[in-house]
Amino acid sequence: MKRSIGPSTCLAPLPAVIVTCGDGSENNAITLAWVGTVNSEPPMLTIAVRYSRYSLPLIERTGEFTVNLVDRALLRATDICGVTSGRDCDKFERAGITRAKGEKVSCPSVAESPVSIECKVRSRVDLGTHAVFFGEVVNVIAAEEYLKNGKLSVPEGRLVAYANGKYVGTGEALGTYGFTAREKRQ
Ligand SMILES: Cc1cc2nc3c(=O)[nH]c(=O)nc-3n(C[C@H](O)[C@H](O)[C@H](O)COP(=O)(O)O)c2cc1C
């Protein structure tokens, strides 16, 4: 039995990521869950940033950001970057994460993150509480153990997701894309 509970932002699970932004003069790390993949060619993703965030004007000023995927080892850092503001502290120091120089963007990435996705802002849509940035992926930097034949191959159970106020682990693979189409018809 299901029942109606009215409208809310209840999509789950969501990726939990640390977005890095800014440049050499001023940079920051912010945890986001409202992140989505929205286009293949060019590869594009969105991030939704509340107007009050210190990170927002940094993204706006440089027109760049990096989405850093988080594994279980980065769980505490992810939470710290989500409950402290770059207005008050150096979050890299506070969270115990290291700045790595961006390759195709001026903002740093998180050295400890297994996958860093460098993006350039192509457009911005302003909604009631959040600005949504559409970022074109200009480079992906991945750890060796996340690669197979030069392509991204995320190991099972390592990445962290976010669902309804809780950080949740990803588990074992339950199937692969199109597995039903490959099944032998009786
Ligand atoms: C798990 C998690 C997910 C979050 N997702 C978002 C999000 O999608 N958008 C957003 O604006 N803030 C989100 N936040 C809140 C910001 O990370 C938080 O307000 C942070 O302190 C802002 O940092 P800043 O002021 O340095 O930019 C999230 C926080 C957590 C812990």
The ligand as an ORCA input file, in Angstrom:
! r2SCAN-3c Opt
* xyz 0 1
  C      25.555     15.262      2.056
  C      25.411     16.738      1.758
  C      24.888     17.140      0.543
  C      24.746     18.502      0.232
  N      24.244     18.863     -0.987
  C      24.150     20.187     -1.301
  C      23.696     20.588     -2.594
  O      23.406     19.776     -3.471
  N      23.620     21.924     -2.856
  C      23.977     22.870     -1.916
  O      23.895     24.069     -2.210
  N      24.406     22.516     -0.693
  C      24.516     21.196     -0.357
  N      24.987     20.817      0.867
  C      25.318     21.851      1.873
  C      26.693     22.501      1.647
  O      27.697     21.544      1.419
  C      27.042     23.310      2.918
  O      26.083     24.318      3.139
  C      28.438     23.897      2.909
  O      28.750     24.296      4.226
  C      28.574     25.100      1.981
  O      29.929     25.430      1.882
  P      30.467     26.857      1.405
  O      29.712     27.928      2.167
  O      31.937     26.816      1.755
  O      30.235     26.963     -0.062
  C      25.137     19.471      1.184
  C      25.677     19.061      2.415
  C      25.821     17.706      2.696
  C      26.407     17.296      4.011
*
